[in-house]
């Protein structure tokens, strides 16, 4: 914490708004004052803020979240300007400039746009500006129209601001991601057997205890976060999966209670507040982009031998190991690589378009070499493959 230079602070809807949907102005200004103190100490701070739809609903007098997409987007449009007004006015009183950054998936999926975004954000931070980041809900439907896990959302890069904040941290080389939620961290029921705040039955006798430190996000750790979510769109399981992305950059992440006064300063001072998540290892920027910030154009199914070669030996993907392809992808597109069980094991950049690849499936290298006009013996070369377990 003492060596941190760049910090991403994600503020959830449950922190910014009361149960009634009204803005929790006192809480918001307390967090802003914490950010100002960090800024004055020389830290570069990026804020990823939820709350636009909720604030739009409040401004329009809606008591229930709309069912139809255009109504949700209208709420987002109304609420976003209100949200930014609060941030801009509060920081302006202390002589600090802010910038609004509204993002869609393409800003990460397209390498050129991503590099432009990174350069712009870096220049803003150099100028002492505090960027306020949100998904552009007015034009993007990915966050506000979520689908069931494993459904039609397989092309989604970020489906909530938890993942967006993790991508911002990873892509901009931040040292710390602090997710401010309405709970004290990740809970372990322990001996009490009491459910954590986000699960059914919370509030019964006994109390689950927050975990101080997580060294690795294992399936057992993820299991603690299931069954229920916050009032916002993310939920604890979403936070854990997003933190996996953030940690690949080599920094640390913390989930803390944004309703506690001064919590952000306490986290950055190294106090045992919330739950601290430690990184496994640093993954290269290009592989982080390939694994987490790309919208696949199709899928490639491989047999057991190809899976072993990819995962254990980090080999290229040859046509001999490919059993089926899906999607109308082009040469240079990113595709999902699926095992025989249908689960995604890797992503890669293809050397052939779908139409050119189809006749070569299952063929060995010698057969491909004999085919006229074939430039590569590999369907995907190993330098263009990232195994998801390594990122």
KOLDORO-421798 format. One line per 5 residues: their letters; for each residue x, y, z of N, C-alpha, C. Coordinates in steps of 0.05 Angstrom, whole numbers, plus 5000, padded with zeros to 4 digits. Layout:
% residues N
A = X,Y,Z,X,Y,Z,X,Y,Z ~ ... $
***
This chain:
% residues 391
XXXXX = 5017,4976,5000,5000,5000,5000,5017,5025,5000 ~ 5039,5024,5015,5056,5048,5018,5069,5055,4991 ~ 5073,5036,4974,5086,5041,4948,5067,5047,4925 ~ 5041,5048,4931,5021,5052,4910,5023,5080,4898 ~ 5021,5081,4872,5021,5106,4858,4995,5112,4843 $
XXXXX = 4981,5091,4835,4957,5094,4819,4936,5075,4831 ~ 4912,5086,4837,4891,5071,4850,4865,5074,4835 ~ 4850,5051,4832,4823,5051,4820,4804,5047,4843 ~ 4784,5065,4845,4763,5063,4866,4737,5058,4852 ~ 4724,5035,4857,4698,5029,4846,4677,5034,4868 $
XXXXX = 4658,5051,4861,4637,5058,4880,4611,5046,4870 ~ 4599,5028,4886,4575,5014,4878,4549,5030,4882 ~ 4529,5022,4868,4502,5035,4870,4492,5034,4899 ~ 4497,5012,4913,4488,5009,4940,4501,5029,4959 ~ 4524,5039,4952,4538,5059,4968,4528,5087,4961 $
XXXXX = 4524,5092,4936,4516,5119,4927,4487,5125,4933 ~ 4470,5105,4935,4441,5109,4938,4430,5096,4963 ~ 4409,5107,4974,4396,5095,4996,4376,5074,4986 ~ 4364,5059,5005,4345,5038,4997,4322,5050,4981 ~ 4315,5075,4986,4293,5088,4972,4301,5097,4943 $
XXXXX = 4327,5095,4936,4336,5104,4910,4347,5132,4910 ~ 4342,5147,4932,4353,5174,4935,4383,5174,4938 ~ 4396,5195,4929,4425,5197,4932,4433,5200,4962 ~ 4453,5184,4970,4463,5187,4997,4486,5208,4997 ~ 4478,5233,4996,4497,5254,4991,4519,5256,5012 $
XXXXX = 4512,5252,5038,4532,5252,5058,4554,5231,5054 ~ 4545,5207,5047,4563,5185,5042,4581,5191,5018 ~ 4568,5201,4997,4583,5207,4972,4605,5228,4977 ~ 4597,5249,4992,4617,5270,4997,4639,5261,5015 ~ 4633,5242,5033,4654,5230,5050,4674,5215,5034 $
XXXXX = 4665,5200,5014,4683,5185,4997,4699,5204,4980 ~ 4686,5225,4970,4701,5245,4954,4723,5259,4970 ~ 4717,5265,4995,4738,5277,5012,4761,5258,5016 ~ 4756,5232,5019,4777,5212,5021,4794,5212,4996 ~ 4781,5213,4973,4795,5213,4947,4812,5238,4945 $
XXXXX = 4802,5261,4953,4817,5286,4952,4842,5284,4970 ~ 4840,5272,4993,4863,5269,5010,4884,5251,4997 ~ 4875,5230,4984,4894,5213,4970,4908,5228,4947 ~ 4891,5243,4933,4901,5259,4910,4923,5279,4920 ~ 4918,5291,4942,4937,5311,4953,4963,5298,4963 $
XXXXX = 4961,5272,4969,4986,5258,4977,5002,5248,4953 ~ 4992,5254,4929,5007,5248,4905,4998,5223,4891 ~ 4977,5210,4900,4966,5186,4886,4949,5195,4862 ~ 4951,5179,4841,4933,5182,4818,4909,5164,4823 ~ 4885,5177,4823,4861,5162,4829,4842,5162,4806 $
XXXXX = 4832,5139,4799,4811,5135,4778,4786,5125,4792 ~ 4763,5138,4787,4738,5130,4800,4721,5116,4779 ~ 4712,5091,4785,4692,5078,4769,4666,5078,4785 ~ 4646,5093,4775,4622,5098,4790,4597,5086,4777 ~ 4583,5071,4793,4556,5062,4785,4536,5083,4794 $
XXXXX = 4510,5076,4791,4489,5093,4802,4473,5109,4782 ~ 4480,5110,4756,4466,5127,4737,4437,5119,4734 ~ 4431,5094,4731,4403,5085,4727,4387,5091,4752 ~ 4398,5084,4775,4384,5089,4800,4378,5118,4805 ~ 4397,5135,4799,4393,5164,4802,4373,5175,4781 $
XXXXX = 4374,5163,4757,4354,5171,4737,4326,5163,4745 ~ 4323,5139,4757,4297,5131,4767,4286,5150,4788 ~ 4304,5158,4806,4296,5176,4828,4288,5203,4816 ~ 4303,5213,4796,4297,5239,4784,4271,5239,4769 ~ 4264,5216,4757,4239,5213,4742,4216,5204,4759 $
XXXXX = 4221,5200,4784,4199,5192,4802,4191,5163,4800 ~ 4209,5146,4790,4202,5117,4787,4209,5102,4812 ~ 4190,5086,4822,4195,5070,4846,4206,5042,4841 ~ 4202,5033,4816,4211,5006,4808,4227,5007,4783 ~ 4248,4991,4782,4265,4991,4758,4248,4983,4733 $
XXXXX = 4251,4998,4712,4235,4993,4687,4241,4965,4676 ~ 4221,4954,4663,4225,4927,4652,4236,4928,4623 ~ 4232,4951,4609,4240,4952,4581,4266,4967,4578 ~ 4282,4958,4558,4308,4969,4553,4308,4999,4548 ~ 4291,5010,4530,4292,5039,4525,4287,5056,4551 $
XXXXX = 4270,5045,4569,4265,5060,4594,4289,5059,4612 ~ 4303,5036,4613,4328,5035,4629,4349,5054,4617 ~ 4351,5055,4591,4371,5073,4579,4363,5102,4583 ~ 4337,5108,4583,4329,5135,4589,4336,5143,4617 ~ 4332,5124,4636,4340,5130,4664,4371,5134,4666 $
XXXXX = 4386,5118,4651,4415,5122,4651,4423,5149,4640 ~ 4410,5158,4619,4416,5184,4607,4411,5207,4627 ~ 4388,5205,4641,4380,5226,4660,4399,5224,4685 ~ 4404,5200,4694,4419,5197,4718,4449,5203,4715 ~ 4460,5198,4691,4489,5202,4687,4497,5231,4690 $
XXXXX = 4481,5249,4680,4488,5277,4682,4485,5286,4712 ~ 4466,5274,4726,4462,5281,4754,4486,5270,4770 ~ 4494,5246,4764,4517,5234,4778,4542,5250,4774 ~ 4547,5258,4749,4571,5273,4743,4570,5301,4756 ~ 4547,5312,4758,4544,5339,4770,4553,5338,4799 $
XXXXX = 4545,5317,4813,4553,5314,4841,4584,5312,4843 ~ 4596,5295,4827,4625,5293,4828,4639,5319,4820 ~ 4631,5331,4798,4644,5354,4787,4643,5377,4807 ~ 4619,5382,4819,4616,5405,4838,4633,5400,4863 ~ 4632,5375,4873,4647,5369,4898,4677,5372,4894 $
XXXXX = 4688,5361,4872,4717,5363,4868,4725,5392,4861 ~ 4707,5406,4846,4713,5434,4838,4717,5452,4862 ~ 4702,5447,4884,4705,5464,4908,4733,5462,4919 ~ 4747,5440,4913,4775,5437,4923,4795,5442,4901 ~ 4786,5453,4879,4804,5461,4857,4815,5437,4841 $
XXXXX = 4800,5415,4841,4808,5391,4827,4790,5386,4803 ~ 4802,5383,4779,4787,5379,4755,4779,5349,4753 ~ 4756,5344,4741,4747,5317,4735,4742,5314,4705 ~ 4741,5289,4697,4735,5282,4669,4715,5259,4668 ~ 4695,5261,4650,4676,5239,4647,4686,5220,4625 $
XXXXX = 4688,5194,4631,4696,5174,4612,4674,5153,4610 ~ 4659,5153,4588,4638,5133,4584,4648,5112,4564 ~ 4648,5087,4572,4660,5066,4556,4640,5045,4547 ~ 4646,5033,4524,4632,5010,4514,4652,4988,4509 ~ 4642,4964,4504,4661,4941,4501,4682,4945,4480 $
XXXXX = 4673,4958,4458,4691,4961,4435,4716,4977,4443 ~ 4714,4994,4463,4737,5009,4472,4759,4992,4483 ~ 4753,4968,4492,4773,4949,4501,4779,4928,4480 ~ 4758,4919,4466,4761,4897,4446,4778,4906,4422 ~ 4775,4930,4414,4791,4941,4391,4817,4951,4402 $
XXXXX = 4839,4938,4392,4866,4945,4403,4873,4974,4400 ~ 4866,4986,4376,4873,5014,4371,4857,5032,4390 ~ 4831,5027,4393,4815,5043,4412,4825,5040,4440 ~ 4832,5016,4448,4843,5012,4475,4868,5028,4480 ~ 4887,5028,4460,4911,5043,4463,4906,5073,4465 $
XXXXX = 4887,5082,4449,4879,5111,4450,4867,5117,4478 ~ 4850,5100,4488,4839,5104,4514,4861,5105,4536 ~ 4880,5087,4534,4901,5086,4554,4918,5112,4553 ~ 4924,5121,4529,4939,5146,4526,4924,5170,4537 ~ 4898,5171,4532,4882,5193,4542,4881,5193,4572 $
XXXXX = 4876,5170,4583,4874,5168,4613,4900,5175,4626 ~ 4922,5165,4614,4948,5171,4626,4954,5201,4625 ~ 4946,5215,4603,4951,5244,4602,4933,5259,4622 ~ 4908,5250,4626,4891,5263,4646,4903,5260,4674 ~ 4914,5237,4680,4926,5233,4707,4951,5249,4710 $
XXXXX = 4966,5252,4689,4990,5269,4690,4983,5298,4695 ~ 4960,5306,4685,4951,5334,4689,4937,5338,4716 ~ 4935,5318,4733,4923,5320,4759,4892,5318,4758 ~ 4881,5308,4736,4852,5305,4733,4844,5278,4745 ~ 4820,5277,4757,4809,5252,4767,4787,5243,4747 $
XXXXX = 4793,5221,4732,4773,5210,4713,4750,5196,4728 ~ 4726,5201,4719,4702,5187,4730,4692,5169,4707 ~ 4694,5143,4711,4688,5123,4690,4662,5109,4696 ~ 4647,5104,4674,4623,5087,4676,4619,5075,4649 ~ 4603,5053,4648,4595,5042,4622,4574,5061,4610 $
XXXXX = 4575,5064,4584,4556,5082,4570,4530,5067,4566 ~ 4514,5066,4588,4488,5052,4587,4469,5063,4567 ~ 4472,5088,4559,4453,5100,4540,4455,5087,4513 ~ 4478,5077,4505,4482,5064,4479,4490,5035,4481 ~ 4500,5026,4504,4509,4999,4507,4489,4984,4524 $
XXXXX = 4482,4960,4515,4461,4944,4530,4474,4922,4546 ~ 4500,4918,4544,4512,4894,4556,4509,4893,4586 ~ 4511,4917,4599,4510,4916,4628,4482,4915,4638 ~ 4463,4930,4625,4436,4932,4636,4418,4910,4626 ~ 4427,4893,4607,4411,4871,4597,4427,4845,4601 $
XXXXX = 4433,4838,4625,4449,4814,4631,4432,4789,4626 ~ 4446,4767,4620,4433,4742,4616,4443,4721,4635 ~ 4431,4699,4636,4439,4678,4654,4467,4668,4647 ~ 4483,4660,4667,4510,4650,4662,4510,4627,4642 ~ 4527,4629,4622,4529,4608,4602,4509,4612,4579 $
XXXXX = 4494,4634,4580,4474,4639,4559,4485,4654,4536 ~ 4469,4673,4526,4477,4687,4501,4497,4709,4505 ~ 4509,4711,4529,4527,4733,4535,4556,4726,4532 ~ 4562,4705,4516,4589,4695,4515,4608,4716,4502 ~ 4598,4735,4487,4615,4755,4475,4620,4779,4494 $
XXXXX = 4607,4779,4516,4609,4801,4534,4636,4804,4546 ~ 4647,4829,4547,4672,4835,4559,4668,4844,4588 ~ 4651,4864,4592,4644,4870,4619,4613,4872,4621 ~ 4602,4859,4642,4574,4859,4645,4565,4875,4669 ~ 4584,4887,4683,4577,4905,4706,4602,4921,4712 $
XXXXX = 4599,4941,4729,4621,4959,4735,4643,4947,4752 ~ 4637,4924,4765,4659,4910,4779,4680,4901,4758 ~ 4671,4888,4737,4690,4879,4717,4702,4902,4702 ~ 4687,4923,4697,4698,4947,4684,4720,4959,4701 ~ 4716,4960,4727,4737,4972,4744,4762,4954,4744 $
XXXXX = 4758,4927,4742,4781,4909,4741,4797,4913,4715 ~ 4782,4916,4693,4796,4921,4667,4811,4947,4667 ~ 4799,4968,4679,4812,4994,4680,4838,4991,4696 ~ 4836,4977,4719,4861,4973,4735,4882,4958,4719 ~ 4874,4936,4707,4892,4919,4693,4905,4933,4669 $
XXXXX = 4889,4948,4654,4898,4960,4629,4914,4986,4634 ~ 4909,4999,4656,4923,5024,4661,4945,5021,4682 ~ 4951,4997,4689,4974,4992,4707,4971,5003,4735 ~ 4947,5002,4745,4942,5012,4773,4953,4992,4793 ~ 4960,5001,4817,4971,4984,4837,4950,4971,4855 $
XXXXX = 4928,4986,4859,4907,4977,4878,4880,4981,4865 ~ 4862,4962,4869,4834,4965,4863,4818,4963,4889 ~ 4803,4984,4896,4786,4984,4920,4757,4984,4911 ~ 4743,4963,4917,4714,4961,4911,4699,4968,4936 ~ 4685,4991,4935,4668,4999,4957,4640,4989,4953 $
XXXXX = 4632,4971,4972,4605,4959,4970,4590,4966,4996 ~ 4568,4951,5000,4552,4956,5024,4556,4933,5045 ~ 4578,4918,5041,4585,4897,5061,4614,4901,5068 ~ 4623,4888,5090,4650,4892,5101,4671,4876,5086 ~ 4664,4860,5067,4683,4844,5052,4671,4817,5045 $
XXXXX = 4688,4797,5040,4679,4770,5035,4677,4755,5061 ~ 4654,4743,5066,4649,4730,5091,4652,4700,5090 ~ 4661,4689,5113,4662,4661,5117,4644,4653,5140 ~ 4623,4637,5136,4605,4630,5158,4619,4618,5182 ~ 4641,4603,5176,4657,4591,5198,4640,4574,5217 $
XXXXX = 4648,4574,5242,4635,4556,5261,4606,4565,5267 ~ 4600,4591,5264,4573,4601,5270,4552,4590,5250 ~ 4561,4585,5225,4542,4576,5205,4523,4598,5196 ~ 4527,4622,5205,4509,4644,5198,4515,4654,5170 ~ 4494,4660,5154,4497,4669,5127,4509,4697,5125 $
XXXXX = 4525,4703,5105,4535,4730,5101,4512,4748,5092 ~ 4517,4775,5092,4495,4794,5088,4481,4790,5061 ~ 4494,4780,5040,4481,4779,5014,4465,4753,5010 ~ 4465,4735,5030,4451,4709,5026,4425,4708,5041 ~ 4406,4692,5032,4381,4689,5046,4385,4681,5075 $
XXXXX = 4370,4693,5093,4372,4686,5121,4391,4703,5136 ~ 4404,4722,5122,4423,4741,5136,4407,4757,5157 ~ 4418,4761,5179,4405,4776,5200,4394,4757,5222 ~ 4396,4730,5217,4388,4711,5237,4409,4710,5259 ~ 4405,4694,5279,4424,4692,5301,4451,4684,5291 $
XXXXX = 4471,4693,5304,4499,4688,5295,4508,4708,5275 ~ 4534,4708,5269,4544,4728,5250,4568,4716,5235 ~ 4567,4716,5209,4589,4708,5193,4612,4728,5195 ~ 4636,4719,5194,4659,4737,5198,4673,4743,5171 ~ 4680,4768,5166,4694,4775,5141,4722,4763,5141 $
XXXXX = 4731,4755,5118,4758,4744,5115,4778,4767,5111 ~ 4800,4766,5127,4820,4787,5125,4835,4787,5098 ~ 4844,4763,5090,4862,4762,5067,4856,4737,5051 ~ 4856,4739,5024,4852,4717,5006,4877,4715,4989 ~ 4891,4693,4990,4916,4689,4974,4911,4679,4946 $
XXXXX = 4888,4666,4942,4881,4656,4916,4851,4652,4915 ~ 4838,4660,4893,4810,4657,4890,4804,4629,4878 ~ 4799,4610,4895,4795,4582,4888,4765,4578,4885 ~ 4757,4555,4873,4728,4548,4872,4715,4548,4900 ~ 4730,4541,4921,4719,4541,4948,4714,4570,4957 $
XXXXX = 4731,4588,4950,4727,4616,4956,4703,4627,4941 ~ 4701,4620,4916,4678,4629,4900,4652,4619,4911 ~ 4652,4595,4922,4628,4583,4933,4617,4599,4957 ~ 4634,4614,4971,4625,4631,4993,4608,4654,4983 ~ 4610,4661,4958,4597,4685,4947,4571,4679,4932 $
XXXXX = 4564,4654,4930,4540,4647,4914,4514,4652,4930 ~ 4492,4648,4916,4465,4650,4927,4459,4678,4936 ~ 4453,4695,4917,4444,4721,4924,4464,4742,4915 ~ 4455,4767,4915,4472,4789,4905,4463,4815,4918 ~ 4479,4836,4913,4472,4863,4922,4447,4873,4908 $
XXXXX = 4438,4896,4916,4416,4909,4902,4425,4919,4875 ~ 4452,4923,4872,4463,4931,4846,4464,4906,4828 ~ 4478,4910,4805,4478,4889,4785,4500,4869,4788 ~ 4520,4875,4805,4543,4858,4806,4540,4834,4825 ~ 4539,4838,4851,4538,4816,4869,4566,4808,4877 $
XXXXX = 4569,4792,4899,4595,4785,4909,4610,4766,4890 ~ 4596,4747,4877,4609,4729,4858,4621,4745,4835 ~ 4606,4764,4825,4617,4782,4804,4642,4796,4813 ~ 4642,4805,4837,4666,4819,4848,4690,4801,4848 ~ 4686,4776,4857,4709,4758,4858,4720,4752,4831 $
XXXXX = 4702,4747,4812,4711,4741,4784,4725,4765,4772 ~ 4715,4789,4779,4728,4813,4768,4755,4817,4781 ~ 4758,4811,4806,4783,4814,4820,4804,4796,4808 ~ 4796,4772,4799,4815,4754,4785,4828,4769,4762 ~ 4812,4784,4747,4823,4799,4724,4842,4821,4734 $
XXXXX = 4834,4835,4755,4851,4856,4766,4878,4846,4776 ~ 4878,4823,4789,4903,4813,4801,4924,4805,4780 ~ 4915,4799,4756,4934,4791,4735,4953,4814,4728 ~ 4946,4838,4735,4964,4860,4730,4986,4863,4750 ~ 4985,4846,4771,5006,4847,4791,5000,4864,4816 $
XXXXX = 4977,4877,4816,4969,4893,4839,4953,4878,4859 ~ 4941,4892,4878,4924,4880,4898,4896,4891,4896 ~ 4876,4878,4909,4849,4888,4909,4837,4885,4937 ~ 4818,4903,4943,4805,4903,4969,4775,4907,4965 ~ 4759,4892,4979,4730,4897,4981,4725,4908,5009 $
XXXXX = 4713,4932,5010,4708,4944,5036,4681,4957,5036 ~ 4672,4965,5060,4646,4977,5064,4647,5007,5059 ~ 4635,5016,5037,4635,5044,5031,4618,5062,5049 ~ 4602,5049,5066,4585,5065,5084,4601,5073,5109 ~ 4625,5062,5113,4641,5068,5136,4657,5093,5131 $
XXXXX = 4655,5113,5149,4670,5138,5145,4700,5133,5144 ~ 4713,5145,5125,4742,5144,5123,4753,5117,5115 ~ 4736,5099,5104,4745,5072,5098,4767,5072,5077 ~ 4765,5090,5057,4784,5090,5035,4812,5098,5045 ~ 4813,5118,5063,4839,5125,5074,4851,5103,5091 $
XXXXX = 4833,5089,5106,4843,5067,5123,4854,5044,5106 ~ 4841,5038,5084,4851,5017,5066,4878,5024,5055 ~ 4881,5049,5045,4907,5058,5034,4929,5061,5055 ~ 4921,5064,5080,4940,5066,5102,4950,5038,5111 ~ 4938,5017,5099,4947,4990,5106,4933,4978,5129 $
XXXXX = 4911,4990,5139,4896,4978,5161,4882,4952,5152 ~ 4875,4935,5171,4861,4910,5164,4832,4916,5162 ~ 4824,4928,5139,4797,4935,5134,4787,4920,5109 ~ 4763,4908,5111,4753,4893,5088,4768,4868,5083 ~ 4767,4858,5058,4782,4834,5050,4803,4841,5030 $
XXXXX = 4827,4834,5035,4850,4839,5017,4855,4815,5000 ~ 4858,4819,4973,4864,4798,4954,4892,4802,4943 ~ 4908,4781,4944,4936,4783,4935,4939,4771,4907 ~ 4957,4781,4891,4960,4771,4863,4974,4744,4863 ~ 4969,4729,4841,4983,4703,4837,5009,4709,4823 $
XXXXX = 5008,4721,4800,5032,4727,4784,5024,4748,4763 ~ 5044,4762,4753,5038,4783,4734,5037,4770,4706 ~ 5016,4778,4691,5012,4768,4664,5017,4791,4645 ~ 5029,4786,4622,5036,4807,4603,5011,4822,4594 ~ 5014,4847,4587,4992,4864,4579,4977,4853,4555 $
XXXXX = 4992,4842,4536,4979,4831,4512,4962,4807,4519 ~ 4972,4790,4536,4956,4766,4543,4932,4774,4560 ~ 4935,4794,4577,4912,4803,4593,4890,4814,4574 ~ 4899,4829,4553,4880,4839,4534,4866,4816,4520 ~ 4881,4796,4511,4870,4774,4496,4850,4758,4513 $
XXXXX = 4857,4754,4539,4840,4737,4556,4815,4751,4566 ~ 4817,4777,4571,4796,4790,4586,4782,4813,4571 ~ 4794,4824,4550,4783,4848,4538,4778,4844,4508 ~ 4771,4820,4500,4765,4815,4472,4737,4803,4470 ~ 4723,4809,4448,4697,4798,4443,4701,4777,4421 $
XXXXX = 4701,4751,4428,4706,4730,4409,4687,4730,4385 ~ 4698,4725,4361,4682,4724,4337,4671,4696,4331 ~ 4679,4676,4347,4670,4649,4343,4682,4630,4362 ~ 4678,4605,4358,4688,4584,4376,4702,4562,4360 ~ 4722,4550,4372,4737,4528,4360,4737,4505,4380 $
XXXXX = 4726,4482,4372,4725,4458,4390,4749,4440,4384 ~ 4763,4431,4405,4787,4415,4401,4784,4388,4416 ~ 4799,4368,4407,4799,4342,4420,4817,4341,4444 ~ 4818,4319,4458,4833,4316,4483,4863,4320,4478 ~ 4873,4310,4456,4901,4313,4450,4909,4342,4446 $
XXXXX = 4893,4357,4432,4899,4385,4427,4897,4401,4453 ~ 4877,4394,4470,4875,4407,4496,4900,4403,4513 ~ 4910,4379,4513,4934,4373,4529,4958,4389,4518 ~ 4960,4390,4491,4982,4405,4479,4981,4435,4486 ~ 4956,4446,4486,4953,4475,4492,4958,4481,4521 $
XXXXX = 4947,4465,4539,4948,4471,4568,4974,4463,4580 ~ 4984,4439,4574,5008,4428,4587,5034,4436,4573 ~ 5033,4438,4547,5058,4444,4532,5059,4471,4519 ~ 5037,4486,4522,5035,4513,4510,5041,4513,4481 ~ 5030,4493,4467,5036,4489,4438,5017,4506,4421 $
XXXXX = 5023,4508,4395,5005,4520,4376,4981,4501,4373 ~ 4959,4512,4361,4936,4495,4355,4937,4488,4326 ~ 4940,4461,4321,4941,4451,4294,4913,4442,4285 ~ 4909,4441,4259,4883,4433,4249,4876,4404,4256 ~ 4896,4387,4260,4892,4359,4267,4876,4356,4292 $
XXXXX = 4878,4376,4311,4865,4374,4336,4838,4388,4337 ~ 4830,4400,4315,4804,4415,4315,4782,4398,4305 ~ 4760,4396,4320,4738,4379,4312,4715,4394,4299 ~ 4712,4420,4307,4689,4435,4298,4694,4465,4302 ~ 4683,4482,4284,4685,4511,4288,4657,4523,4287 $
XXXXX = 4653,4545,4301,4628,4559,4301,4633,4589,4296 ~ 4615,4602,4282,4617,4631,4277,4630,4637,4250 ~ 4625,4661,4241,4635,4670,4215,4658,4690,4220 ~ 4679,4679,4233,4702,4697,4240,4720,4701,4216 ~ 4736,4722,4218,4755,4729,4197,4783,4724,4207 $
XXXXX = 4802,4723,4188,4831,4721,4196,4838,4744,4214 ~ 4851,4738,4236,4859,4759,4255,4839,4763,4278 ~ 4815,4750,4276,4796,4752,4298,4804,4735,4321 ~ 4793,4742,4345,4797,4726,4369,4774,4705,4371 ~ 4781,4681,4377,4761,4660,4381,4764,4646,4408 $
XXXXX = 4742,4635,4417,4743,4618,4442,4752,4590,4434 ~ 4769,4578,4450,4778,4550,4445,4765,4533,4467 ~ 4748,4514,4458,4732,4498,4477,4742,4469,4476 ~ 4742,4456,4500,4748,4428,4502,4725,4410,4494 ~ 4728,4384,4497,4707,4366,4490,4683,4368,4508 $
XXXXX = 4686,4380,4532,4664,4384,4550,4649,4410,4544 ~ 4658,4425,4524,4645,4450,4517,4654,4474,4533 ~ 4672,4471,4552,4681,4493,4569,4705,4507,4556 ~ 4706,4533,4560,4727,4549,4548,4754,4544,4562 ~ 4774,4538,4547,4800,4533,4560,4821,4554,4552 $
XXXXX = 4816,4568,4529,4836,4587,4520,4823,4606,4499 ~ 4837,4626,4492,4830,4644,4470,4854,4648,4452 ~ 4848,4653,4426,4870,4656,4408,4862,4673,4384 ~ 4882,4682,4369,4878,4698,4345,4883,4679,4321 ~ 4863,4675,4304,4864,4655,4283,4880,4665,4259 $
XXXXX = 4893,4646,4245,4907,4652,4221,4890,4649,4196 ~ 4866,4637,4199,4849,4632,4177,4820,4641,4183 ~ 4806,4651,4163,4778,4657,4166,4763,4630,4168 ~ 4738,4632,4178,4722,4607,4182,4719,4591,4156 ~ 4713,4606,4134,4708,4592,4109,4733,4578,4098 $
XXXXX = 4756,4589,4102,4781,4577,4093,4790,4554,4112 ~ 4782,4556,4137,4791,4536,4157,4774,4511,4155 ~ 4749,4513,4149,4731,4490,4149,4741,4466,4134 ~ 4751,4469,4109,4761,4445,4095,4786,4433,4106 ~ 4800,4447,4125,4825,4437,4135,4822,4423,4162 $
XXXXX = 4798,4423,4174,4795,4411,4200,4803,4382,4200 ~ 4818,4374,4220,4827,4346,4223,4851,4339,4207 ~ 4859,4356,4188,4882,4349,4171,4909,4353,4185 ~ 4928,4336,4177,4954,4338,4189,4971,4359,4173 ~ 4994,4366,4185,5011,4387,4174,5019,4381,4145 $
XXXXX = 5026,4356,4139,5035,4349,4112,5013,4354,4092 ~ 4988,4348,4100,4966,4351,4081,4961,4381,4076 ~ 4964,4397,4097,4959,4426,4093,4981,4438,4076 ~ 5005,4428,4079,5027,4439,4063,5023,4434,4033 ~ 5008,4413,4026,5003,4407,3998,4981,4424,3987 $
XXXXX = 4964,4436,4004,4942,4452,3994,4952,4479,3984 ~ 4943,4487,3961,4952,4512,3949,4942,4536,3965 ~ 4959,4557,3967,4951,4582,3979,4948,4582,4009 ~ 4959,4562,4023,4958,4560,4052,4983,4572,4064 ~ 4981,4593,4080,5004,4608,4090,5015,4597,4116 $
XXXXX = 4998,4584,4132,5006,4575,4158,4999,4545,4162 ~ 5016,4531,4175,5009,4503,4182,4993,4502,4207 ~ 4995,4524,4224,4979,4525,4248,4953,4540,4244 ~ 4932,4531,4257,4907,4546,4257,4911,4571,4274 ~ 4923,4567,4298,4930,4589,4316,4958,4584,4326 $
XXXXX = 4976,4603,4322,5003,4600,4332,5005,4605,4362 ~ 5024,4593,4376,5025,4593,4405,5029,4621,4416 ~ 5042,4639,4401,5045,4666,4411,5019,4681,4412 ~ 4999,4672,4398,4973,4685,4397,4952,4669,4412 ~ 4960,4653,4431,4942,4637,4448,4947,4644,4477 $
XXXXX = 4926,4648,4492,4928,4651,4521,4910,4630,4534 ~ 4921,4613,4551,4906,4593,4566,4893,4608,4589 ~ 4867,4605,4593,4854,4622,4613,4863,4617,4641 ~ 4873,4593,4647,4884,4588,4674,4909,4604,4680 ~ 4923,4614,4659,4948,4629,4664,4942,4659,4664 $
X = 4917,4668,4660,4911,4696,4659,4886,4701,4676 $
***
